[in-house]
């Protein structure tokens, strides 16, 4: 059975009123025509998604790439600076097979597929198949959450799990043109902290929420795996203008993603982990005020003085913390946060050595 599904976050053409958006769309259509004449082929770059036993949120990007032996090899080459210059494909039907059911979807602007599909899934990591008419299929991992687990982790990336040490205005450019999994260092002790947090049964989900672009998702995934962070879906955003502004709002992306997770998992309590470099405290504080029943606690990594200068300063959340109904935890690294969380009973204690 094949069903038609609407891709989440799609923008109808009549809404694309911003001149920059219209120019960008015309430019991409021109590049796609030229790319196909040069022999480039449709390539699907799969991303990790999440869901439950009854539905899945499937994420991928459709672009043109040089033909190679296998679709996975083509997808692997669409990374780093190449991902920024890759040609997005919007006018193609994408078939997603999940739980034995085929769904036909269309990418949104930028070639992004972000769609929620009804389908039966087993708990834990599963795979869905994604394909298109003129390319071989690829598989994407999906983590099916157990709603009964009751506890999960939402984590920022930059300056929370990896050291940025860059001025914020340069961060996006660095991520796009330079970043590879060897170019950054993990924040001390954070991988161990996350491993301890996910030691409970059933395994709590970990969702990485960042203002970074989908272009760098494969690189970030490799960084997390190389540095022994638990696997989890990445919720990133897209480059370029929207129907009403020149650039997408990273803060709005985080705000709307948090609200969506609260709506999708009303019985889940999330431990929100971020840093004090500007926005995480305020965004998490807003979410906790609106959804206190969905927050187990807020853990904030405190930047060093040098990191805070590069980040453009620190946020000021003292008053918010005093008036909040949720618990706040602070530390400069994973070990300090682990001590705070352990004292509050949110962390599995280390096993006693004989």
C-alpha positions as CSV (number, residue, x, y, z in Angstrom):
1,X,0.0,0.0,0.0
2,X,1.2,3.5,-0.9
3,X,0.0,6.6,0.9
4,X,0.6,10.2,0.1
5,X,1.9,12.3,3.1
6,X,2.5,16.0,3.6
7,X,6.0,16.9,4.5
8,X,6.2,18.7,7.8
9,X,7.0,22.4,7.7
10,X,6.2,22.8,3.9
11,X,5.7,26.3,2.7
12,X,3.0,26.7,0.0
13,X,4.2,28.7,-3.0
14,X,1.8,31.6,-2.3
15,X,3.6,32.2,1.0
16,X,7.0,32.6,-0.6
17,X,6.6,36.4,-0.7
18,X,10.1,37.3,0.4
19,X,12.2,38.4,-2.6
20,X,15.2,36.5,-1.4
21,X,13.2,33.3,-1.2
22,X,11.9,33.7,-4.7
23,X,15.5,34.4,-6.0
24,X,16.9,31.4,-4.1
25,X,14.2,29.1,-5.6
26,X,14.8,30.2,-9.1
27,X,18.6,29.8,-8.6
28,X,18.2,26.3,-7.3
29,X,15.9,25.3,-10.3
30,X,18.5,26.7,-12.7
31,X,21.3,24.8,-10.9
32,X,19.3,21.6,-10.9
33,X,18.7,21.8,-14.7
34,X,22.4,22.3,-15.3
35,X,23.4,19.6,-12.9
36,X,21.3,17.0,-14.6
37,X,22.7,17.9,-17.9
38,X,26.2,17.3,-16.5
39,X,25.2,13.8,-15.4
40,X,24.6,14.4,-11.7
41,X,22.1,12.0,-10.2
42,X,19.5,12.2,-7.4
43,X,21.0,11.3,-4.0
44,X,19.3,10.8,-0.7
45,X,21.2,11.8,2.4
46,X,19.5,10.0,5.3
47,X,19.4,11.4,8.9
48,X,18.4,9.7,12.1
49,X,14.7,10.1,13.1
50,X,12.5,9.2,16.0
51,X,9.0,8.0,16.8
52,X,7.0,5.5,18.8
53,X,5.5,2.1,18.2
54,X,2.8,3.8,16.0
55,X,4.5,6.5,14.1
56,X,7.9,7.7,12.8
57,X,9.4,11.1,12.1
58,X,11.6,10.5,9.0
59,X,14.4,13.0,8.1
60,X,16.5,13.2,5.0
61,X,17.8,15.6,2.3
62,X,17.5,15.1,-1.5
63,X,20.4,16.5,-3.5
64,X,22.2,16.0,-6.8
65,X,25.7,14.4,-6.6
66,X,28.3,12.8,-8.8
67,X,27.4,9.2,-9.7
68,X,29.5,6.6,-7.9
69,X,29.2,2.9,-7.2
70,X,26.5,3.1,-4.5
71,X,24.0,5.7,-3.1
72,X,25.7,5.5,0.3
73,X,29.0,6.5,-1.2
74,X,27.4,9.5,-2.9
75,X,25.7,10.5,0.3
76,X,29.0,10.3,2.2
77,X,30.7,12.7,-0.3
78,X,27.9,15.3,0.3
79,X,29.6,16.8,3.5
80,X,31.6,19.7,4.7
81,X,32.0,22.5,2.3
82,X,30.6,20.3,-0.5
83,X,27.2,20.1,1.3
84,X,26.9,23.9,1.2
85,X,27.3,23.8,-2.6
86,X,25.2,20.7,-3.2
87,X,22.2,21.1,-5.4
88,X,18.9,20.5,-3.6
89,X,16.1,18.6,-5.3
90,X,12.4,19.5,-4.6
91,X,10.5,18.2,-7.7
92,X,10.8,14.5,-7.1
93,X,8.6,11.9,-5.4
94,X,10.3,10.2,-2.5
95,X,9.1,6.8,-1.3
96,X,9.5,6.0,2.4
97,X,8.9,2.4,3.5
98,X,8.4,2.1,7.2
99,X,6.8,-0.8,9.0
100,X,6.1,-2.5,5.7
101,X,4.0,0.5,4.5
102,X,5.1,2.7,1.6
103,X,4.5,6.5,1.8
104,X,5.0,8.9,-1.0
105,X,6.3,12.4,0.0
106,X,7.8,15.5,-1.5
107,X,10.8,17.4,-0.2
108,X,10.3,21.0,1.0
109,X,12.5,24.0,0.1
110,X,16.2,23.0,0.3
111,X,15.5,19.4,-0.5
112,X,14.5,18.6,3.1
113,X,12.1,15.7,3.9
114,X,10.8,16.0,7.4
115,X,7.6,14.0,7.7
116,X,5.7,12.1,10.4
117,X,4.3,8.8,9.1
118,X,1.9,6.4,10.8
119,X,3.4,2.9,10.9
120,X,4.0,0.0,13.4
121,X,7.5,-0.1,14.9
122,X,9.3,-2.1,17.5
123,X,10.9,-0.3,20.4
124,X,14.5,0.8,20.0
125,X,16.6,1.5,16.9
126,X,14.8,0.5,13.7
127,X,15.5,1.2,10.0
128,X,13.3,2.8,7.3
129,X,14.0,2.6,3.6
130,X,14.0,5.8,1.5
131,X,14.1,5.9,-2.3
132,X,13.2,7.8,-5.4
133,X,12.4,6.9,-9.0
134,X,15.9,7.5,-10.4
135,X,18.1,6.3,-7.5
136,X,18.6,3.3,-5.4
137,X,17.2,3.2,-1.9
138,X,19.1,4.0,1.3
139,X,18.2,3.2,4.9
140,X,17.8,5.7,7.8
141,X,17.8,4.9,11.5
142,X,14.7,5.6,13.6
143,X,14.7,5.4,17.4
144,X,11.3,4.3,18.6
145,X,10.8,5.7,22.1
146,X,9.0,3.8,24.8
147,X,6.5,6.4,26.1
148,X,6.6,4.5,29.4
149,X,10.2,5.3,29.9
150,X,9.1,8.7,31.2
151,X,12.6,10.3,30.9
152,X,14.7,11.6,28.0
153,X,17.6,14.0,27.2
154,X,17.6,17.0,24.9
155,X,21.1,18.4,24.3
156,X,22.6,21.4,22.6
157,X,25.8,20.7,20.6
158,X,28.1,23.7,20.3
159,X,29.8,24.5,23.6
160,X,27.8,21.8,25.3
161,X,29.1,18.6,23.9
162,X,32.0,20.0,21.8
163,X,34.3,23.0,22.3
164,X,33.6,25.7,19.8
165,X,36.1,28.4,20.9
166,X,34.9,30.6,18.0
167,X,33.1,34.0,17.9
168,X,29.5,33.3,17.2
169,X,29.4,35.3,13.9
170,X,32.0,32.9,12.5
171,X,30.5,29.7,13.9
172,X,28.1,29.0,11.0
173,X,30.9,29.6,8.4
174,X,33.3,27.3,10.3
175,X,30.7,24.6,10.6
176,X,30.0,24.8,6.8
177,X,33.4,25.2,5.2
178,X,35.9,23.7,7.7
179,X,34.4,21.4,10.2
180,X,35.2,17.7,10.2
181,X,35.0,15.2,13.0
182,X,38.7,15.7,13.8
183,X,38.6,19.5,14.0
184,X,36.8,19.8,17.3
185,X,37.4,18.5,20.8
186,X,34.7,17.2,23.1
187,X,33.8,19.0,26.3
188,X,35.6,17.3,29.1
189,X,33.5,14.6,30.9
190,X,30.3,15.2,28.9
191,X,30.4,11.9,27.0
192,X,30.8,10.0,30.3
193,X,27.9,12.0,31.8
194,X,25.6,11.1,28.9
195,X,26.6,7.4,29.1
196,X,25.6,7.4,32.7
197,X,22.4,9.2,32.0
198,X,21.4,6.5,29.4
199,X,22.3,3.6,31.6
200,X,18.8,3.3,33.0
201,X,16.3,0.8,31.6
202,X,14.4,1.3,29.4
203,X,17.1,3.3,27.6
204,X,16.3,7.0,27.6
205,X,16.3,8.7,24.2
206,X,18.9,11.4,23.5
207,X,17.9,14.1,21.0
208,X,20.5,16.7,19.9
209,X,18.9,20.0,19.2
210,X,21.1,22.6,17.5
211,X,20.9,25.7,15.3
212,X,23.4,24.1,12.9
213,X,22.4,23.4,9.3
214,X,21.4,20.0,8.0
215,X,24.4,20.3,5.7
216,X,26.7,19.3,8.5
217,X,24.6,16.5,10.0
218,X,26.8,13.6,8.7
219,X,29.9,15.3,10.2
220,X,28.3,16.0,13.5
221,X,27.1,12.3,13.7
222,X,30.6,11.1,13.1
223,X,31.9,13.5,15.8
224,X,29.4,12.2,18.3
225,X,30.2,8.6,17.5
226,X,33.9,9.0,17.5
227,X,33.8,10.7,21.0
228,X,31.5,8.0,22.4
229,X,28.4,10.1,22.8
230,X,25.2,8.0,22.7
231,X,23.5,7.9,19.3
232,X,20.4,10.0,18.8
233,X,18.5,12.0,16.3
234,X,19.8,15.5,15.3
235,X,17.3,18.3,14.9
236,X,18.9,20.9,12.8
237,X,17.7,23.7,10.5
238,X,18.2,24.8,6.9
239,X,20.2,27.5,5.3
240,X,18.8,30.5,3.4
241,X,15.8,32.8,3.4
242,X,12.2,32.0,4.3
243,X,9.0,33.5,3.0
244,X,9.3,36.5,5.5
245,X,12.9,37.0,6.4
246,X,16.5,36.8,5.0
247,X,17.7,34.1,7.3
248,X,16.1,31.5,9.5
249,X,15.9,32.1,13.2
250,X,18.0,29.6,15.2
251,X,16.2,30.5,18.4
252,X,12.8,30.0,16.8
253,X,14.0,26.6,15.5
254,X,14.9,25.5,19.0
255,X,11.7,27.0,20.5
256,X,9.4,25.3,18.0
257,X,11.3,22.0,18.3
258,X,10.9,21.9,22.1
259,X,7.2,22.6,21.8
260,X,6.8,19.9,19.2
261,X,8.5,17.3,21.4
262,X,6.3,18.3,24.3
263,X,3.2,17.8,22.1
264,X,4.4,14.5,20.7
265,X,5.5,13.0,24.1
266,X,3.1,14.6,26.7
267,X,4.2,12.1,29.4
268,X,7.9,12.4,28.9
269,X,10.1,14.4,31.3
270,X,13.2,15.8,29.6
271,X,16.5,16.7,31.0
272,X,17.5,19.8,29.0
273,X,21.3,20.3,28.7
274,X,22.9,23.4,27.2
275,X,25.4,26.1,28.0
276,X,25.3,29.7,29.3
277,X,26.5,31.3,26.2
278,X,23.5,33.6,25.4
279,X,20.3,31.7,24.6
280,X,20.0,28.1,26.0
281,X,19.1,29.3,29.5
282,X,16.4,31.7,28.3
283,X,14.9,29.2,25.8
284,X,14.9,26.3,28.4
285,X,13.4,28.7,31.0
286,X,10.6,29.6,28.6
287,X,9.9,25.9,27.9
288,X,10.0,25.0,31.6
289,X,7.5,27.8,32.4
290,X,5.1,26.7,29.6
291,X,5.6,22.9,30.2
292,X,6.8,22.2,33.7
293,X,5.3,18.8,33.6
294,X,7.7,17.9,30.8
295,X,11.0,19.0,32.4
296,X,13.0,16.8,34.8
297,X,15.6,19.4,35.2
298,X,17.9,21.9,33.3
299,X,21.6,21.3,33.2
300,X,23.8,24.2,32.1
301,X,27.5,24.0,31.2
302,X,29.2,27.1,32.4
303,X,31.6,28.5,29.8
304,X,35.1,29.6,30.8
305,X,35.8,33.3,30.7
306,X,37.5,33.0,27.3
307,X,34.7,30.9,25.8
308,X,32.1,33.4,27.2
309,X,33.9,36.3,25.4
310,X,33.9,34.4,22.1
311,X,30.3,33.5,22.6
312,X,29.3,37.1,23.0
313,X,28.8,37.0,26.8
314,X,26.7,35.0,29.2
315,X,23.0,34.8,29.6
316,X,21.6,36.0,33.0
317,X,19.1,33.5,34.4
318,X,19.5,34.1,38.1
319,X,16.0,35.5,38.5
320,X,14.5,32.9,36.3
321,X,16.2,30.1,38.3
322,X,14.8,31.5,41.6
323,X,11.3,31.7,40.3
324,X,11.3,28.4,38.3
325,X,9.4,25.3,39.3
326,X,12.1,23.0,37.9
327,X,15.5,22.2,39.1
328,X,18.6,23.9,37.6
329,X,22.1,22.4,37.7
330,X,25.4,24.2,36.8
331,X,28.9,23.0,36.2
332,X,31.9,23.8,34.0
333,X,32.3,20.2,32.7
334,X,30.7,16.8,32.7
335,X,32.1,15.8,36.0
336,X,30.7,18.8,37.8
337,X,27.3,18.4,36.3
338,X,27.4,14.7,37.1
339,X,28.0,15.5,40.8
340,X,25.0,17.9,40.8
341,X,22.7,15.5,39.0
342,X,23.7,12.5,41.1
343,X,22.9,14.5,44.3
344,X,19.5,15.2,42.9
345,X,18.9,11.5,42.0
346,X,18.8,12.0,38.2
347,X,22.0,10.0,37.5
348,X,22.7,6.3,37.9
349,X,25.5,6.0,40.3
350,X,28.8,4.5,39.2
351,X,29.1,0.8,40.1
352,X,31.1,0.0,43.1
353,X,34.5,-1.6,42.3
354,X,35.6,-4.7,44.3
